[in-house]
Amino acid sequence: MDKIDIHNREANYLKAKDTLKNNEKIRIEDKRLILQFLEDCENGKTLRNRAKKKISYARCNRLLDMLKFFASNFSKSFLKINQ
C-alpha cells in the first residue's frame, strides 16, 4: 500500500526544484552543485560506506530552501568557500 501525500510535498519539492533552474540570482555552477546534491539525496547517496538512506521530499525541500538562500546571499561561489 502506497503512502498518501496529503500535503503535496513531492509536488512542492519538484516545483521548487524547477524554480531553482530558472533563478537568475544564483550562479550556474552553484545551481549545478545544488541539483547534484539533491539528486544524491533522492537516490540515498548521503552516507559514505553505509547503507543507503533516502531523504524525504520534505527534508529535500528544506535543504533546497537553505541552499538557495546561501547561494543568493553569498558573494562567492560554493566552490570557493572553505569555511
N, C-alpha and C positions, 0 to 999 in steps of 0.2 A: 504494500500500500504506500503510495507516494504522499509526501507531506504537502499540505495545502499552504500556499504562501498568501496569507490574508493581508499582509502589509505591503505586498508587491515589492519586496526587497530586491528580487532578481531584476525586475523591470527597471526599478530606480537606479540600481547599480549599472546596468547596461546603458541607460540613458546618460548617467553621469560620465561614463567612460567615453561615450560619443561626444559629449560636450568638451571633454578634455582634448580630443583630437582636433576640434575646431577652435580651441582657445588660442588667441594670438599673443597673449601676455606671457606665455610660457615658452621657453626656448625649445627648439626641435629635439635637441639631444636629451633634455630633461623629460620631454614627453615620451621619448623612446624608452628611457630608463624606467619611468613610472609604469608604462604599459607592459614592459617586460617583467617587472616585479609583480604586477597584478596577475599576469598570466601564470607566473610561477606559483602564486598563492592559490589560484583557482585549481591548478594541477596538483597541489600538495607538495611542491618542491621547496618547502620553507626550512626544513631541518637537514643538516648535513649528516650523512651516515646514520640516519634514524628512519623510523617508519614514516611513511607519507601521512601527512595530516592536512586535509583540505581546510581552507579558511572559508567561513560562511560569507554569503553575499553582504550581510550587514557589516561584518568586520572589514571586508574589502572596500565597501563604500566609505567607511570611516577612515581607513588608511588613504584612500584616494583623496578625500577631502583635505586631510592633513598634508599630504604631499603636494597637492595643488596650491595650498596656502603657502607652504615653504618655497615652492618653485616660483611663485609670482612675487614674493616679497624679498627674496634674497637677490643681491646684485650679482652673485657668482653662480656659475653652473654647478650642478651636483657633482660633476666630475672633479671640480677644483676645490671643493670643500673638504677639509681634513677633519675638523672637529666640530 
